[in-house]
Amino acid sequence: MTTPALLEQGFWAFLATAGFAVLFNVPTRMLAVCGFTGAMGLMWRDVLLGAGAHPVAATFVGSLIVGLLGYTQARFFHMPRLIFTVTGIVPMIPGIAAFETMVFFVRGDVSAGVESAVVSLLLIGAIAFGLVTARMVMTLGDARSPAPPRGIWLREHAHRDPDVGAS
């Protein structure tokens, strides 16, 4: 991919990410930061695709970049990380592959539809795995001591009524 084409893709990814950030009510001062995150993720993915990488691997790296940037920006700006990561992955969502899956099934081409569905699911899985990997890398060593366990398995210990069972 040529540099002008890559910059053009980055520009459109910036606009798409910033647009979804507006839709998600992200604070106005963070719109450019969210746009930068989405543009960087998509541009990394496009560079890897141009270099001959598999689309799933390129999508994983792009979402890893979005996750790493999102965590870094969340800490720097003291904002929730989700405003950066959720809006940042929007340009990488495989909408065309999902649409092709539907078209193949409507036309009755089941084998091509299944193949397209598998590719779509692999791309979606790569996005999720990239974000999870970024979270694991960025939170490595954050917990100095393990936090007390939480969840429904401790329901019987939470909120005990002191009057129950007292005679």
C-alpha positions in Angstrom: 0.0 0.0 0.0 1.4 3.4 -0.9 1.9 6.1 1.6 -0.8 8.4 0.3 -3.4 5.6 0.2 -2.4 4.6 3.8 -2.8 8.2 5.0 -6.2 8.4 3.2 -7.3 5.2 5.0 -6.1 6.7 8.2 -8.0 9.9 7.6 -11.2 8.0 7.0 -10.6 5.7 10.0 -10.1 8.9 12.1 -13.4 10.3 10.9 -15.3 7.0 11.5 -13.8 6.6 14.9 -14.6 10.2 15.9 -18.1 9.8 14.6 -18.8 6.8 16.7 -17.2 8.5 19.6 -19.8 11.3 19.2 -22.5 8.6 19.0 -21.2 7.1 22.2 -21.2 10.5 24.0 -17.5 10.6 24.5 -16.3 14.0 26.0 -15.6 16.5 23.2 -12.0 17.0 24.2 -11.3 13.2 23.7 -12.7 13.0 20.1 -9.4 13.6 18.5 -7.7 11.1 20.8 -10.3 8.5 20.0 -9.9 9.2 16.3 -6.1 8.8 16.5 -6.6 5.5 18.2 -8.8 4.1 15.5 -6.7 5.5 12.7 -3.5 3.9 14.2 -5.2 0.5 14.6 -6.5 0.5 11.0 -3.3 1.8 9.5 -1.2 -0.9 11.3 -3.7 -3.5 10.0 -3.4 -2.1 6.4 0.4 -2.1 6.5 0.5 -5.7 7.6 -2.1 -6.7 4.9 0.0 -4.9 2.3 3.1 -6.8 3.5 1.3 -10.1 2.9 0.1 -11.0 6.4 -3.0 -13.1 6.9 -6.1 -10.9 7.5 -6.7 -12.5 10.9 -3.2 -11.8 12.1 -3.2 -8.3 10.8 -6.6 -7.6 12.5 -5.2 -9.1 15.7 -2.2 -6.7 15.6 -4.4 -3.7 14.7 -6.7 -4.4 17.7 -3.7 -5.0 19.9 -2.4 -1.5 18.9 -5.9 -0.1 19.7 -5.9 -1.8 23.1 -2.4 -0.7 24.0 -3.1 2.9 22.9 -6.4 2.8 24.7 -4.9 1.7 28.0 -2.1 4.3 27.7 -4.5 7.1 26.9 -6.9 6.1 29.6 -4.2 6.4 32.2 -2.8 9.6 30.8 -6.1 11.4 30.5 -7.7 9.8 33.6 -10.7 8.6 31.5 -12.3 5.1 31.2 -10.4 2.9 28.8 -13.6 1.8 27.0 -14.1 5.2 25.4 -10.8 4.6 23.5 -10.9 0.9 22.8 -14.6 0.5 21.8 -14.5 3.4 19.4 -11.1 2.5 18.2 -12.1 -1.0 16.9 -15.0 0.3 14.9 -13.0 0.7 11.6 -11.8 -2.9 11.9 -15.2 -4.6 12.3 -15.6 -7.0 9.3 -18.9 -5.6 8.0 -18.3 -6.5 4.4 -17.5 -10.1 5.3 -20.6 -10.4 7.4 -22.7 -8.9 4.6 -21.2 -11.3 2.1 -22.1 -14.2 4.4 -25.7 -13.1 4.3 -25.7 -12.6 0.6 -24.3 -16.1 0.0 -26.9 -17.7 2.2 -29.7 -15.8 0.5 -28.5 -16.9 -2.9 -28.4 -20.5 -1.8 -24.6 -20.9 -1.9 -24.2 -22.6 1.4 -20.5 -23.6 1.1 -19.4 -20.0 0.3 -21.7 -18.7 3.0 -20.1 -21.0 5.6 -16.7 -20.0 4.5 -17.5 -16.3 4.7 -19.1 -16.8 8.1 -15.9 -18.6 9.4 -13.7 -15.7 8.1 -16.0 -13.2 9.8 -16.0 -15.0 13.1 -12.2 -15.4 12.9 -11.8 -11.6 12.3 -14.2 -10.8 15.2 -12.2 -13.3 17.4 -9.0 -11.6 16.4 -10.3 -8.2 17.5 -11.4 -9.6 20.8 -8.2 -11.5 21.4 -6.1 -8.4 20.5 -8.0 -6.3 23.1 -7.7 -9.0 25.7 -4.0 -9.4 25.1 -3.5 -5.7 25.5 -5.4 -5.7 28.7 -3.3 -8.6 30.0 -0.1 -6.8 29.0 -1.1 -3.5 30.4 -2.3 -4.8 33.7 0.6 -7.1 34.3 2.0 -6.3 37.7 -0.8 -3.8 38.7 -2.1 -5.9 41.6 0.5 -5.9 44.3 -1.7 -8.1 46.5 -4.6 -10.2 45.3 -8.0 -8.5 45.8 -10.6 -10.4 47.8 -12.7 -12.5 45.5 -16.0 -11.0 44.3 -19.0 -12.5 42.7 -22.1 -14.5 43.2 -20.2 -17.4 44.8 -19.8 -15.2 47.9 -23.4 -14.3 48.1 -24.0 -16.3 51.3 -21.3 -14.3 53.0 -22.5 -10.9 51.9 -25.2 -8.9 53.8 -25.8 -11.4 56.6 -28.7 -10.4 58.8 -27.4 -10.4 62.4 -30.9 -11.1 63.7 -31.4 -14.3 61.8 -30.6 -17.3 63.8 -30.1 -15.3 67.1 -32.2 -16.7 69.9 
